[in-house]
Amino acid sequence: MIRRSNSDVQRCLIAAAICLALAPAPASAATFVLINADPPGEGFNDPTAVTPIGGNPGTTRGQQRLNVFARGLEYW
C-alpha cells in the first residue's frame, strides 16, 4: 500500500479542480443544414400542386417535403 501525505492529496485535488475548470463545456446544441441536391422536378423540387394540409403551408409536393424535413431537423 502506498502512503501519501496530506499535501500530495491536496495537490492532486487542486490539479483535478484546475483540469475540470479548464475543460471545454459540452456542446448543448448543433446546427443542421439541409442541402437540397435533388434534380429539377424531383424530391424537394417536385412542382406538383397540392393543398396545404396538417399545418404544412406548402403548395407544392416539393415544398411540403422540404417543410417536413426542416421541421424534423428543428426537433432533432
PDB file as gemmi writes it, atoms N, CA and C in Angstrom:
CRYST1    1.000    1.000    1.000  90.00  90.00  90.00 P 1                      
ATOM      1  N   MET A   1       0.843  -1.174   0.000  1.00  0.00           N  
ATOM      2  CA  MET A   1       0.000   0.000   0.000  1.00  0.00           C  
ATOM      3  C   MET A   1       0.892   1.242   0.000  1.00  0.00           C  
ATOM      4  N   ILE A   2       0.574   2.174  -0.850  1.00  0.00           N  
ATOM      5  CA  ILE A   2       1.343   3.413  -0.938  1.00  0.00           C  
ATOM      6  C   ILE A   2       0.721   4.440  -0.014  1.00  0.00           C  
ATOM      7  N   ARG A   3       1.555   5.017   0.822  1.00  0.00           N  
ATOM      8  CA  ARG A   3       1.063   6.048   1.727  1.00  0.00           C  
ATOM      9  C   ARG A   3       1.366   7.406   1.124  1.00  0.00           C  
ATOM     10  N   ARG A   4       0.372   8.263   1.158  1.00  0.00           N  
ATOM     11  CA  ARG A   4       0.547   9.610   0.614  1.00  0.00           C  
ATOM     12  C   ARG A   4       0.330  10.621   1.723  1.00  0.00           C  
ATOM     13  N   SER A   5       1.086  11.681   1.657  1.00  0.00           N  
ATOM     14  CA  SER A   5       0.916  12.724   2.669  1.00  0.00           C  
ATOM     15  C   SER A   5      -0.288  13.586   2.295  1.00  0.00           C  
ATOM     16  N   ASN A   6      -0.778  14.341   3.255  1.00  0.00           N  
ATOM     17  CA  ASN A   6      -1.912  15.231   3.006  1.00  0.00           C  
ATOM     18  C   ASN A   6      -1.599  16.244   1.919  1.00  0.00           C  
ATOM     19  N   SER A   7      -0.361  16.705   1.839  1.00  0.00           N  
ATOM     20  CA  SER A   7      -0.003  17.697   0.825  1.00  0.00           C  
ATOM     21  C   SER A   7      -0.071  17.085  -0.578  1.00  0.00           C  
ATOM     22  N   ASP A   8       0.278  15.785  -0.716  1.00  0.00           N  
ATOM     23  CA  ASP A   8       0.169  15.113  -2.013  1.00  0.00           C  
ATOM     24  C   ASP A   8      -1.291  15.009  -2.450  1.00  0.00           C  
ATOM     25  N   VAL A   9      -2.134  14.654  -1.505  1.00  0.00           N  
ATOM     26  CA  VAL A   9      -3.560  14.537  -1.798  1.00  0.00           C  
ATOM     27  C   VAL A   9      -4.136  15.900  -2.176  1.00  0.00           C  
ATOM     28  N   GLN A  10      -3.748  16.930  -1.448  1.00  0.00           N  
ATOM     29  CA  GLN A  10      -4.231  18.280  -1.743  1.00  0.00           C  
ATOM     30  C   GLN A  10      -3.786  18.726  -3.130  1.00  0.00           C  
ATOM     31  N   ARG A  11      -2.532  18.441  -3.489  1.00  0.00           N  
ATOM     32  CA  ARG A  11      -2.032  18.808  -4.814  1.00  0.00           C  
ATOM     33  C   ARG A  11      -2.816  18.088  -5.908  1.00  0.00           C  
ATOM     34  N   CYS A  12      -3.119  16.826  -5.685  1.00  0.00           N  
ATOM     35  CA  CYS A  12      -3.905  16.063  -6.669  1.00  0.00           C  
ATOM     36  C   CYS A  12      -5.310  16.648  -6.824  1.00  0.00           C  
ATOM     37  N   LEU A  13      -5.922  17.003  -5.701  1.00  0.00           N  
ATOM     38  CA  LEU A  13      -7.264  17.584  -5.753  1.00  0.00           C  
ATOM     39  C   LEU A  13      -7.252  18.940  -6.449  1.00  0.00           C  
ATOM     40  N   ILE A  14      -6.254  19.742  -6.188  1.00  0.00           N  
ATOM     41  CA  ILE A  14      -6.139  21.052  -6.838  1.00  0.00           C  
ATOM     42  C   ILE A  14      -5.923  20.873  -8.334  1.00  0.00           C  
ATOM     43  N   ALA A  15      -5.072  19.925  -8.731  1.00  0.00           N  
ATOM     44  CA  ALA A  15      -4.826  19.661 -10.151  1.00  0.00           C  
ATOM     45  C   ALA A  15      -6.106  19.192 -10.840  1.00  0.00           C  
ATOM     46  N   ALA A  16      -6.863  18.327 -10.170  1.00  0.00           N  
ATOM     47  CA  ALA A  16      -8.124  17.844 -10.746  1.00  0.00           C  
ATOM     48  C   ALA A  16      -9.117  18.989 -10.901  1.00  0.00           C  
ATOM     49  N   ALA A  17      -9.186  19.868  -9.915  1.00  0.00           N  
ATOM     50  CA  ALA A  17     -10.106  21.012  -9.980  1.00  0.00           C  
ATOM     51  C   ALA A  17      -9.723  21.945 -11.128  1.00  0.00           C  
ATOM     52  N   ILE A  18      -8.430  22.162 -11.320  1.00  0.00           N  
ATOM     53  CA  ILE A  18      -7.981  23.024 -12.422  1.00  0.00           C  
ATOM     54  C   ILE A  18      -8.326  22.392 -13.764  1.00  0.00           C  
ATOM     55  N   CYS A  19      -8.123  21.093 -13.891  1.00  0.00           N  
ATOM     56  CA  CYS A  19      -8.461  20.398 -15.142  1.00  0.00           C  
ATOM     57  C   CYS A  19      -9.953  20.506 -15.447  1.00  0.00           C  
ATOM     58  N   LEU A  20     -10.773  20.333 -14.437  1.00  0.00           N  
ATOM     59  CA  LEU A  20     -12.223  20.448 -14.640  1.00  0.00           C  
ATOM     60  C   LEU A  20     -12.622  21.871 -15.009  1.00  0.00           C  
ATOM     61  N   ALA A  21     -11.975  22.859 -14.392  1.00  0.00           N  
ATOM     62  CA  ALA A  21     -12.307  24.257 -14.671  1.00  0.00           C  
ATOM     63  C   ALA A  21     -11.904  24.653 -16.088  1.00  0.00           C  
ATOM     64  N   LEU A  22     -10.817  24.077 -16.581  1.00  0.00           N  
ATOM     65  CA  LEU A  22     -10.328  24.436 -17.911  1.00  0.00           C  
ATOM     66  C   LEU A  22     -10.910  23.575 -19.026  1.00  0.00           C  
ATOM     67  N   ALA A  23     -11.614  22.517 -18.686  1.00  0.00           N  
ATOM     68  CA  ALA A  23     -12.193  21.632 -19.699  1.00  0.00           C  
ATOM     69  C   ALA A  23     -13.298  22.373 -20.454  1.00  0.00           C  
ATOM     70  N   PRO A  24     -13.381  22.156 -21.756  1.00  0.00           N  
ATOM     71  CA  PRO A  24     -14.437  22.831 -22.520  1.00  0.00           C  
ATOM     72  C   PRO A  24     -15.816  22.325 -22.099  1.00  0.00           C  
ATOM     73  N   ALA A  25     -16.780  23.224 -22.168  1.00  0.00           N  
ATOM     74  CA  ALA A  25     -18.156  22.856 -21.819  1.00  0.00           C  
ATOM     75  C   ALA A  25     -18.714  21.936 -22.902  1.00  0.00           C  
ATOM     76  N   PRO A  26     -19.554  20.989 -22.526  1.00  0.00           N  
ATOM     77  CA  PRO A  26     -20.146  20.111 -23.536  1.00  0.00           C  
ATOM     78  C   PRO A  26     -21.070  20.905 -24.455  1.00  0.00           C  
ATOM     79  N   ALA A  27     -21.121  20.493 -25.680  1.00  0.00           N  
ATOM     80  CA  ALA A  27     -21.988  21.176 -26.649  1.00  0.00           C  
ATOM     81  C   ALA A  27     -23.441  20.930 -26.271  1.00  0.00           C  
ATOM     82  N   SER A  28     -24.237  21.978 -26.301  1.00  0.00           N  
ATOM     83  CA  SER A  28     -25.640  21.830 -25.937  1.00  0.00           C  
ATOM     84  C   SER A  28     -26.553  21.875 -27.147  1.00  0.00           C  
ATOM     85  N   ALA A  29     -26.033  22.275 -28.272  1.00  0.00           N  
ATOM     86  CA  ALA A  29     -26.871  22.356 -29.462  1.00  0.00           C  
ATOM     87  C   ALA A  29     -26.009  22.147 -30.694  1.00  0.00           C  
ATOM     88  N   ALA A  30     -26.644  21.700 -31.727  1.00  0.00           N  
ATOM     89  CA  ALA A  30     -25.963  21.521 -33.007  1.00  0.00           C  
ATOM     90  C   ALA A  30     -26.800  22.183 -34.087  1.00  0.00           C  
ATOM     91  N   THR A  31     -26.154  22.582 -35.139  1.00  0.00           N  
ATOM     92  CA  THR A  31     -26.863  23.184 -36.260  1.00  0.00           C  
ATOM     93  C   THR A  31     -26.836  22.211 -37.428  1.00  0.00           C  
ATOM     94  N   PHE A  32     -27.994  21.882 -37.930  1.00  0.00           N  
ATOM     95  CA  PHE A  32     -28.111  21.026 -39.093  1.00  0.00           C  
ATOM     96  C   PHE A  32     -28.453  21.889 -40.297  1.00  0.00           C  
ATOM     97  N   VAL A  33     -27.849  21.583 -41.420  1.00  0.00           N  
ATOM     98  CA  VAL A  33     -28.125  22.311 -42.652  1.00  0.00           C  
ATOM     99  C   VAL A  33     -28.658  21.312 -43.662  1.00  0.00           C  
ATOM    100  N   LEU A  34     -29.844  21.574 -44.167  1.00  0.00           N  
ATOM    101  CA  LEU A  34     -30.466  20.714 -45.161  1.00  0.00           C  
ATOM    102  C   LEU A  34     -29.992  21.161 -46.537  1.00  0.00           C  
ATOM    103  N   ILE A  35     -29.328  20.282 -47.243  1.00  0.00           N  
ATOM    104  CA  ILE A  35     -28.830  20.601 -48.583  1.00  0.00           C  
ATOM    105  C   ILE A  35     -29.688  19.868 -49.599  1.00  0.00           C  
ATOM    106  N   ASN A  36     -30.319  20.618 -50.456  1.00  0.00           N  
ATOM    107  CA  ASN A  36     -31.195  20.058 -51.470  1.00  0.00           C  
ATOM    108  C   ASN A  36     -30.378  19.772 -52.725  1.00  0.00           C  
ATOM    109  N   ALA A  37     -30.105  18.489 -52.967  1.00  0.00           N  
ATOM    110  CA  ALA A  37     -29.337  18.092 -54.142  1.00  0.00           C  
ATOM    111  C   ALA A  37     -30.224  17.370 -55.156  1.00  0.00           C  
ATOM    112  N   ASP A  38     -31.541  17.505 -55.002  1.00  0.00           N  
ATOM    113  CA  ASP A  38     -32.462  16.850 -55.922  1.00  0.00           C  
ATOM    114  C   ASP A  38     -32.465  17.564 -57.272  1.00  0.00           C  
ATOM    115  N   PRO A  39     -32.589  16.788 -58.354  1.00  0.00           N  
ATOM    116  CA  PRO A  39     -32.662  17.415 -59.671  1.00  0.00           C  
ATOM    117  C   PRO A  39     -34.004  18.127 -59.855  1.00  0.00           C  
ATOM    118  N   PRO A  40     -34.109  19.020 -60.814  1.00  0.00           N  
ATOM    119  CA  PRO A  40     -35.370  19.731 -61.060  1.00  0.00           C  
ATOM    120  C   PRO A  40     -36.526  18.750 -61.296  1.00  0.00           C  
ATOM    121  N   GLY A  41     -37.649  19.050 -60.657  1.00  0.00           N  
ATOM    122  CA  GLY A  41     -38.851  18.248 -60.851  1.00  0.00           C  
ATOM    123  C   GLY A  41     -38.940  17.001 -59.990  1.00  0.00           C  
ATOM    124  N   GLU A  42     -37.960  16.754 -59.126  1.00  0.00           N  
ATOM    125  CA  GLU A  42     -37.967  15.554 -58.289  1.00  0.00           C  
ATOM    126  C   GLU A  42     -37.729  15.903 -56.825  1.00  0.00           C  
ATOM    127  N   GLY A  43     -38.177  15.023 -55.920  1.00  0.00           N  
ATOM    128  CA  GLY A  43     -37.919  15.179 -54.487  1.00  0.00           C  
ATOM    129  C   GLY A  43     -38.395  16.506 -53.937  1.00  0.00           C  
ATOM    130  N   PHE A  44     -37.457  17.281 -53.366  1.00  0.00           N  
ATOM    131  CA  PHE A  44     -37.806  18.586 -52.796  1.00  0.00           C  
ATOM    132  C   PHE A  44     -38.158  19.610 -53.875  1.00  0.00           C  
ATOM    133  N   ASN A  45     -37.872  19.312 -55.114  1.00  0.00           N  
ATOM    134  CA  ASN A  45     -38.167  20.239 -56.217  1.00  0.00           C  
ATOM    135  C   ASN A  45     -39.381  19.804 -57.032  1.00  0.00           C  
ATOM    136  N   ASP A  46     -40.182  18.887 -56.485  1.00  0.00           N  
ATOM    137  CA  ASP A  46     -41.375  18.401 -57.186  1.00  0.00           C  
ATOM    138  C   ASP A  46     -42.399  19.524 -57.284  1.00  0.00           C  
ATOM    139  N   PRO A  47     -42.771  19.938 -58.526  1.00  0.00           N  
ATOM    140  CA  PRO A  47     -43.691  21.063 -58.691  1.00  0.00           C  
ATOM    141  C   PRO A  47     -45.176  20.687 -58.656  1.00  0.00           C  
ATOM    142  N   THR A  48     -45.507  19.433 -58.349  1.00  0.00           N  
ATOM    143  CA  THR A  48     -46.901  19.003 -58.323  1.00  0.00           C  
ATOM    144  C   THR A  48     -47.685  19.827 -57.301  1.00  0.00           C  
ATOM    145  N   ALA A  49     -48.774  20.454 -57.767  1.00  0.00           N  
ATOM    146  CA  ALA A  49     -49.596  21.295 -56.883  1.00  0.00           C  
ATOM    147  C   ALA A  49     -50.374  20.427 -55.896  1.00  0.00           C  
ATOM    148  N   VAL A  50     -50.381  20.849 -54.645  1.00  0.00           N  
ATOM    149  CA  VAL A  50     -51.127  20.168 -53.580  1.00  0.00           C  
ATOM    150  C   VAL A  50     -51.780  21.209 -52.688  1.00  0.00           C  
ATOM    151  N   THR A  51     -52.741  20.761 -51.904  1.00  0.00           N  
ATOM    152  CA  THR A  51     -53.416  21.635 -50.960  1.00  0.00           C  
ATOM    153  C   THR A  51     -52.664  21.594 -49.628  1.00  0.00           C  
ATOM    154  N   PRO A  52     -52.415  22.758 -49.012  1.00  0.00           N  
ATOM    155  CA  PRO A  52     -51.786  22.749 -47.687  1.00  0.00           C  
ATOM    156  C   PRO A  52     -52.608  21.886 -46.724  1.00  0.00           C  
ATOM    157  N   ILE A  53     -51.933  21.103 -45.924  1.00  0.00           N  
ATOM    158  CA  ILE A  53     -52.638  20.170 -45.039  1.00  0.00           C  
ATOM    159  C   ILE A  53     -51.874  19.987 -43.732  1.00  0.00           C  
ATOM    160  N   GLY A  54     -52.593  19.803 -42.644  1.00  0.00           N  
ATOM    161  CA  GLY A  54     -51.994  19.475 -41.352  1.00  0.00           C  
ATOM    162  C   GLY A  54     -50.993  20.485 -40.827  1.00  0.00           C  
ATOM    163  N   GLY A  55     -51.183  21.755 -41.107  1.00  0.00           N  
ATOM    164  CA  GLY A  55     -50.258  22.770 -40.637  1.00  0.00           C  
ATOM    165  C   GLY A  55     -49.053  22.969 -41.544  1.00  0.00           C  
ATOM    166  N   ASN A  56     -48.994  22.224 -42.632  1.00  0.00           N  
ATOM    167  CA  ASN A  56     -47.904  22.373 -43.594  1.00  0.00           C  
ATOM    168  C   ASN A  56     -48.380  23.326 -44.690  1.00  0.00           C  
ATOM    169  N   PRO A  57     -47.827  24.551 -44.748  1.00  0.00           N  
ATOM    170  CA  PRO A  57     -48.329  25.560 -45.680  1.00  0.00           C  
ATOM    171  C   PRO A  57     -47.834  25.401 -47.123  1.00  0.00           C  
ATOM    172  N   GLY A  58     -47.052  24.371 -47.416  1.00  0.00           N  
ATOM    173  CA  GLY A  58     -46.522  24.185 -48.770  1.00  0.00           C  
ATOM    174  C   GLY A  58     -47.636  23.991 -49.787  1.00  0.00           C  
ATOM    175  N   THR A  59     -47.465  24.586 -50.951  1.00  0.00           N  
ATOM    176  CA  THR A  59     -48.476  24.468 -52.014  1.00  0.00           C  
ATOM    177  C   THR A  59     -48.012  23.565 -53.150  1.00  0.00           C  
ATOM    178  N   THR A  60     -46.799  23.040 -53.055  1.00  0.00           N  
ATOM    179  CA  THR A  60     -46.325  22.016 -53.997  1.00  0.00           C  
ATOM    180  C   THR A  60     -45.834  20.835 -53.176  1.00  0.00           C  
ATOM    181  N   ARG A  61     -45.777  19.686 -53.800  1.00  0.00           N  
ATOM    182  CA  ARG A  61     -45.324  18.487 -53.090  1.00  0.00           C  
ATOM    183  C   ARG A  61     -43.882  18.669 -52.599  1.00  0.00           C  
ATOM    184  N   GLY A  62     -43.063  19.291 -53.415  1.00  0.00           N  
ATOM    185  CA  GLY A  62     -41.670  19.532 -53.026  1.00  0.00           C  
ATOM    186  C   GLY A  62     -41.562  20.455 -51.820  1.00  0.00           C  
ATOM    187  N   GLN A  63     -42.372  21.536 -51.809  1.00  0.00           N  
ATOM    188  CA  GLN A  63     -42.362  22.458 -50.660  1.00  0.00           C  
ATOM    189  C   GLN A  63     -42.797  21.743 -49.392  1.00  0.00           C  
ATOM    190  N   GLN A  64     -43.829  20.924 -49.504  1.00  0.00           N  
ATOM    191  CA  GLN A  64     -44.297  20.205 -48.326  1.00  0.00           C  
ATOM    192  C   GLN A  64     -43.249  19.230 -47.813  1.00  0.00           C  
ATOM    193  N   ARG A  65     -42.566  18.545 -48.710  1.00  0.00           N  
ATOM    194  CA  ARG A  65     -41.497  17.627 -48.296  1.00  0.00           C  
ATOM    195  C   ARG A  65     -40.381  18.393 -47.585  1.00  0.00           C  
ATOM    196  N   LEU A  66     -40.001  19.513 -48.170  1.00  0.00           N  
ATOM    197  CA  LEU A  66     -38.945  20.335 -47.581  1.00  0.00           C  
ATOM    198  C   LEU A  66     -39.357  20.846 -46.204  1.00  0.00           C  
ATOM    199  N   ASN A  67     -40.612  21.261 -46.066  1.00  0.00           N  
ATOM    200  CA  ASN A  67     -41.112  21.740 -44.770  1.00  0.00           C  
ATOM    201  C   ASN A  67     -41.065  20.644 -43.717  1.00  0.00           C  
ATOM    202  N   VAL A  68     -41.417  19.421 -44.093  1.00  0.00           N  
ATOM    203  CA  VAL A  68     -41.409  18.305 -43.146  1.00  0.00           C  
ATOM    204  C   VAL A  68     -39.984  18.005 -42.691  1.00  0.00           C  
ATOM    205  N   PHE A  69     -39.045  17.959 -43.635  1.00  0.00           N  
ATOM    206  CA  PHE A  69     -37.659  17.686 -43.258  1.00  0.00           C  
ATOM    207  C   PHE A  69     -37.078  18.808 -42.401  1.00  0.00           C  
ATOM    208  N   ALA A  70     -37.373  20.053 -42.757  1.00  0.00           N  
ATOM    209  CA  ALA A  70     -36.865  21.188 -41.981  1.00  0.00           C  
ATOM    210  C   ALA A  70     -37.416  21.146 -40.556  1.00  0.00           C  
ATOM    211  N   ARG A  71     -38.685  20.828 -40.425  1.00  0.00           N  
ATOM    212  CA  ARG A  71     -39.295  20.745 -39.089  1.00  0.00           C  
ATOM    213  C   ARG A  71     -38.670  19.612 -38.269  1.00  0.00           C  
ATOM    214  N   GLY A  72     -38.427  18.491 -38.928  1.00  0.00           N  
ATOM    215  CA  GLY A  72     -37.790  17.365 -38.259  1.00  0.00           C  
ATOM    216  C   GLY A  72     -36.394  17.731 -37.754  1.00  0.00           C  
ATOM    217  N   LEU A  73     -35.642  18.495 -38.545  1.00  0.00           N  
ATOM    218  CA  LEU A  73     -34.316  18.930 -38.118  1.00  0.00           C  
ATOM    219  C   LEU A  73     -34.395  19.890 -36.933  1.00  0.00           C  
ATOM    220  N   GLU A  74     -35.457  20.709 -36.888  1.00  0.00           N  
ATOM    221  CA  GLU A  74     -35.631  21.605 -35.745  1.00  0.00           C  
ATOM    222  C   GLU A  74     -35.816  20.805 -34.454  1.00  0.00           C  
ATOM    223  N   TYR A  75     -36.596  19.726 -34.528  1.00  0.00           N  
ATOM    224  CA  TYR A  75     -36.817  18.901 -33.344  1.00  0.00           C  
ATOM    225  C   TYR A  75     -35.571  18.132 -32.956  1.00  0.00           C  
ATOM    226  N   TRP A  76     -34.804  17.675 -33.950  1.00  0.00           N  
ATOM    227  CA  TRP A  76     -33.621  16.888 -33.692  1.00  0.00           C  
ATOM    228  C   TRP A  76     -32.636  17.709 -32.925  1.00  0.00           C  
TER     229      TRP A  76                                                      
END                                                                             
